[in-house]
């Protein structure tokens, strides 16, 4: 099972950590970054979004895949070797958690 992680920073300074799992979909943990603690950064999660993939699968029109949440994502420097991303959040639909360890290669960047 191939997994990928992405970190997006929106123009309003909101952070989104997207974790893709092949043959399932994507889980997004979103919120604003808190002050760093040493090497570790933290996002205060206030929203979780779950999107499944597959032929004909589309996000629900009622946005029921977007959930108010309370939790955190912590991560280390993505440019300094293997980096971890750990996210946990509670929602009205139950808890969500994810852990990811990078391969240590510097991330590629796309600017639009």
PyMOL commands that set and color helices and strands:
alter all, ss='L'
color gray80, all
select strands_A, chain A and resi 3-9+14-21+25-37+40-52+66-75+84-91+94-101
alter strands_A, ss='S'
color yellow, strands_A
deselect
rebuild
show_as cartoon
